[in-house]
Amino acid sequence: MFEQFGNYPEIKWMAKTEARFFGAGDKFQVNPDIENFKLVRFKDLRKQPIKKNQLMLIGSSKTYIFIDGPDSRLNELIKRLPKCIGKSWLEITNMSLERDFLNCKNFEQAVCDPKLFSIIELKPIKPGEEVPELELAKADEICAKCGHFEPK
């Protein structure tokens, strides 16, 4: 049964236990161990003839997680997954897939469009002065089209 991935209703996930051969004395793992899942590696199954629009996440707890969704969202997820190696399933599902200035590593290093800095320029406010409204939606639009965007 597929469940919703974080705040993205178009992305669904399903956990399965690792398929393997059992020998004498081996313990059977019946249910996927999501609580102890730590990402070890991942595989894009979209180019496989059988599976479409899926990624497979392989965890340290003998658990596989299959993620299904639109190509654009899966591409954003693939860009962020290398930085998630060793992270828990909860951390992975709570990450943002949006292209905005808060999720860009290059924004912190000032490798951005100069228009962005003019929008987000923070100046000291004098006592009694009104707080200027930040145009964050406009800043996010610039980040969405930026060629220097690199997810955190």
C-alpha positions in Angstrom: 0.0 0.0 0.0 1.4 3.4 -1.1 1.6 6.3 1.4 2.2 10.0 0.8 5.8 11.3 0.7 6.1 14.3 3.1 4.2 17.3 1.9 4.0 16.1 -1.7 0.7 14.3 -2.5 1.8 13.4 -6.0 4.7 11.3 -4.6 3.9 8.0 -3.0 6.1 5.4 -1.3 5.9 1.8 -0.2 8.3 -0.2 2.0 9.1 -3.8 1.5 11.5 -6.2 3.2 14.6 -7.3 1.4 14.1 -10.4 -0.8 16.8 -12.9 -0.1 17.5 -16.6 0.5 17.2 -17.9 4.0 19.4 -20.6 5.5 19.0 -22.7 8.6 19.0 -20.5 11.7 18.2 -17.2 9.9 15.5 -15.0 11.3 12.6 -14.0 9.1 11.9 -10.3 8.8 8.2 -10.1 8.0 7.6 -6.3 8.3 9.8 -3.5 6.9 11.9 -1.8 9.6 11.2 1.9 8.8 12.3 3.1 12.3 15.8 1.8 11.8 16.1 2.6 8.1 19.3 4.5 7.1 19.8 5.1 3.4 22.7 3.1 2.0 22.1 3.6 -1.7 19.4 4.2 -4.2 18.6 3.1 -7.8 16.5 4.8 -10.5 14.2 2.1 -11.9 12.5 4.3 -14.5 14.7 3.0 -17.3 13.9 -0.6 -16.4 11.4 -2.3 -18.8 9.2 -3.5 -15.9 9.0 -0.5 -13.6 8.0 3.0 -14.5 8.3 6.2 -12.5 10.0 4.6 -9.5 13.1 4.9 -7.4 14.3 2.2 -5.1 16.0 3.2 -1.8 18.0 0.5 -0.1 18.4 0.8 3.6 20.6 -0.7 6.3 17.6 -2.4 8.0 17.1 -4.9 5.2 14.3 -2.6 3.9 13.6 -1.3 0.4 11.5 1.7 -0.2 9.9 2.3 -3.6 9.0 5.8 -4.5 6.6 6.6 -7.3 5.7 9.9 -8.8 6.1 12.3 -11.7 9.5 12.5 -13.4 10.1 16.2 -12.4 9.7 15.4 -8.7 11.8 12.2 -8.9 14.5 14.2 -10.6 14.6 16.7 -7.8 14.7 13.8 -5.3 17.6 12.1 -7.1 19.6 15.4 -6.9 19.1 15.4 -3.1 19.5 11.7 -2.3 23.4 11.6 -2.5 23.4 14.0 0.5 21.0 11.7 2.4 23.2 8.7 2.6 23.2 7.6 6.2 20.1 9.6 7.0 16.9 8.2 8.5 13.6 7.8 6.6 12.0 10.5 8.7 14.7 13.0 7.6 14.3 12.0 4.0 10.5 12.4 3.9 10.7 15.7 5.6 13.2 17.3 3.2 12.0 20.0 0.8 12.0 19.4 -3.0 11.3 23.0 -3.8 13.8 25.2 -5.6 13.9 28.2 -3.4 16.6 30.3 -1.8 16.3 28.6 1.6 17.2 25.2 0.0 20.1 26.4 -2.2 23.7 25.9 -1.0 25.0 28.5 -3.5 22.8 31.2 -1.9 24.8 31.0 1.3 28.0 31.3 -0.8 26.6 34.3 -2.8 26.9 32.6 -6.2 23.5 33.8 -7.3 21.7 36.1 -9.6 22.4 39.7 -8.5 18.6 40.4 -8.7 18.1 38.0 -5.8 20.4 39.9 -3.5 18.6 43.2 -4.2 15.3 41.6 -3.3 16.5 39.9 -0.1 18.9 42.6 1.0 18.5 42.9 4.8 19.2 46.3 6.2 19.2 47.4 9.8 15.9 48.9 10.9 15.8 52.0 13.1 13.6 52.1 16.1 10.0 53.1 15.1 10.6 52.3 11.4 8.3 49.9 9.6 9.7 46.5 8.7 10.0 46.4 4.9 8.1 43.6 3.2 10.3 41.0 1.6 9.3 39.8 -1.8 10.0 36.2 -1.1 7.7 34.8 -3.8 9.7 36.9 -6.4 13.0 35.5 -4.9 11.7 31.9 -5.2 10.8 32.5 -8.8 14.4 33.6 -9.5 15.8 30.5 -7.7 13.5 28.2 -9.7 15.0 29.4 -13.0 18.6 29.8 -11.7 21.4 27.8 -13.3 23.4 27.9 -10.1 20.8 26.2 -7.9 22.4 23.4 -5.9 20.2 21.7 -3.2 21.5 21.6 0.4 
